[in-house]
Amino acid sequence: MSRRLYEALYLIDATEHTARLKTPLAQIDARAKLVVLLTFLLTMLSLPAERLSNLMLFAIYPITMAAAAGIGYGQVLRRSLIIIPFVALIALPNIFYQREPMLEVYGVVITRGWITLLAITLRGILAVQGVVVVIASTGLYGTCRAMQRLGVPHILASQIYLTLRYIRLMVEQALHLQQAVESRLFSRKTLPLTLWARLTGRLLLLSIGRGEAVGRAMASRGFVGQMPQLPYRHTKRWRRRDSTYLVVWCSTLLLLRVLHFAEMIF
């Protein structure tokens, strides 16, 4: 358990560290990256489930962006696999309701339900990968600031930022609690179910207390419910490379959505 908690903390810190690197993607304005991400999600999610081969072509976006951000695509792929159980559970009933045969592979008839299941799962994986790459190359604070500059309500951007920050507090409290329990267990490796219930309640109380302390500290420093505005000199200006990035990627994604290159090739 402790190893997994340490891995979670490392993942959070690694995301912010990657955003500070001077990679090609990190030099792009965060607003351009968010608009391209939104275009990617709209074009990819609007593609019919029957066009599974065309859906696979949208993987070019997270693969290319991961390389431009200096992140191995394998790492991005591992992070996105966590969504599979949730998405697959939602799409599982399609297997029983959509029984129309779609194609036959080596004598095995594949129904529409299986195609829909694969399409929904792949969409979830690609969507998570796109979000992971943008946050890893921009940072959590930079992403929320870009949302504000694009017109997203301040309260929404602040809530997203504080919610994700609060996750770190909960992980830290869980790690301290786990260390305290291990120091009192001696050689025992398993915990009774009743103790797990007590630890969960204790973790909730500790997290709430820590959150209230952080809230009072923020209020004493003038926090009024929204992220403070940065001075103009610290705000990144829009440059030609940002426009080029925006136009090229939006055009590419729209072409992938409209022209169905996979059907033309195969």
N, C-alpha and C positions, 0 to 999 in steps of 0.2 A: 504493500500500500504506500509506504513512504517513497519507494522508488517512483511510483506513478505520480505522486504529488510533486516530487522534485522535477520530473519530466514536464509536468504542466507549468511549473514556474519557469523552467528553462525555455519552454516554448513561448511564453508570454514575453520574456526578456529578449529572446532571439528575434521576435517580430519587430520590436522597437529598434534593436541594434541593426537589423538589415535595412531599415528605413533610413538610417544615417549614412549608409555607404553611398559613395558617388558612382552609382551604376547608371547606365543609360536610362532606365525606366524611372529611377529616383529623380532625375533631372527634369522630368516632364511635370508640368503643372498638375496638381491634384484634381483640379476641376475637369481638365481634359480626360484624365483617367476615369473619373466617375461617370462622365457622359458616355465614354466608350463602353464602360462596364454596363451601364443601363441599356445601351444599344445591343450589346451582346446578350443580355438577359432577355430582352424583348424579342429579338430575332430568333434566338435559340428556343425559347419556351413557346413561341407561337408556331413553330414547325409542327406539322401533323405527325402523330405517333407512327404512322405507316412509313414515313420516310426516315427509317432508322439509319440507312447508309449516309444520307445527307446530314443527319444529326452528328455523326461521328466527325465530320469535317470541321465542326465548330471547336474541336479540341485544339485546333491550330492556335486559337487565342491564348488559352492558359499555358500551352507549351512554349510559345514564343515569348510571352510576357515573363514567364519564370526564368527563361534564359537571359532576358534583358534586365531582370532584377537581380541577377546573380544568385538565384536560388535553384537548386536541383529540382527537376520536375518530379523525381521520385519522392522527395520530401513533400511537395504540394499534393501529390497523389495520395500519400499516406494520410495526410490531414483530412482529405476529402472523403476517405472511405468511411469515416464515422457516421456519415449521413445515410449509408446504405440501409441499415436496419429500419430506420424511420420511414424512408421513402418506399422501400419494398413492402413494408407492412401496409402502407396506404394503398399501394397499387395491387396488392395480392388478390383482392376480390375480383379484379378484371379477368383473372384466369377462369373463374367459374361462370361469369356472366357473358363474356365475349368468346363464344365458341366457334365463330366462323373461321374456316381454314384460310390461311393466308399464303403459305408456301409449303413445299415438301422437300426435306433434306434427307437423302439416303433412305427413302421410304417412311420417314417420320414426319407426320403432319404437324405443323406449327400453327396454332390458332392465333386469332387477333389478340387474345388476352395476354399471351406470352410476349408478343411484340410490344404491346402497350406497357407491360411490366418492365421490359428492358429499356424502352424509351423513357419512361418516367424516372427510372433509376439513373440512367445516363444523364438525363437533364439535371437531376439533383447533384450528381458528382461534378458536372461541369460548372454549375452555378456556384457551388462552394469553392471550387478551384479559382474561378474568376475573382470572387470576393477575397480569398486568401492572398492572391497575388497582389491585388491593389492595396490591401492593408499592409502587407509585408513591405511593399515598396514606398509607402507613404507614411506609415505610422498611424496609430489610432487617433492622436490629437490632430495630425494633419488632415486625416480623412474627415473628421467631424468639422474642422474649420472650413474645408472645401465645401462640405454640405451647406454650411451657413452662407458661404459666399455665392452659392448657386440658388439661394432663395428658400432652402429648407428652414422651417420655423426653428428659432433658437432653442426653444424648450425641447424639441424633439432631438436635435443634435446633442444637446447637453445630456439628455436622458440616456442616449445611446453611449456616450462617452463615459458617464458615471457608472452605468450598468456594467460595462466591460471592465472598468477599473475595480468595481466592487467584486468581480469574480476573483481577482487576484487576492483581495483581502480574505475572501472565504477560503481560498486554497492555502494561504498562509496560516489561517486559524486551524484548518484541518490538519496541516502538517505539525503544528505545535501540539495539538490534541493527540495526534498519533504518536508523537515522540513521548508524551507524558504517559500514555497507556503502555507503550512498549517498555518504558523504564520500570513499570510496576508488574509486568507479566512474567518477568524472569525467562523461563524456558518455554512458556506456553506460546503456541503459534496460532491458536484459534480462539475466538471469542464467542461467548453465548449470545443468542439472539436478543435476550433482554438487555445485555450490555450495549449491543449495537444501537438499540432504540434509545437508550439513555445518552449515548455519545452523539447521536444525530440531533437530539434535542439540545444538548449542550453546545454543539457546534452552531446551531441556529441562534441561541442566546448570545454566544460570543460574537458572532457575526453582526447581529443587530447592535450590540453594545459598541463594537468597533466602528460600525457605520455611523452611529449617533455621535461618537467622539470626532470622527472625521467631519461630519456635518457641522458640528459646533466650531471646529477649527476653521472651516471654510467661511462660515458666517462671520467669525471674528475678523477675517481678512477682507470683508467686503463682498463676498459672493452673493449675488442677487438672483440666482436661478438660471444663469446662462454663462457660457464661456466668455471670458473677457476678450475684447477686440485687440488684435495685435497692432502695434504702431505701423504706420504706412511703410516705413523704411525696412521693416522686417517681413513685409508681405511680398511674396514672389510675384513678379510681373509676368503677364502673358507674352510669350515670345513666338517667333515664327515656327520653331520646332514643335511647339504645342499645337499650333494650327495644323501643321503637317501631320502630326500624330493623330489628331482628331479626324481629319478628312480621310486619311488613308484607311484607318481602321473602321470607321463608320461605313465607308464605301465598300470595303471588303466584306464586312458582316452583312450588309444589305444584299450584296451580290450572292453570298452564300445562301441567304434566305430565299431569294427570288429565282435564281437560275438553276438550282439543283445540279451541281456539278457531278455529284456521285452517280446520278442516273445517266448523265451524258457519257461518263467514262465506262461504266459497267453496263 
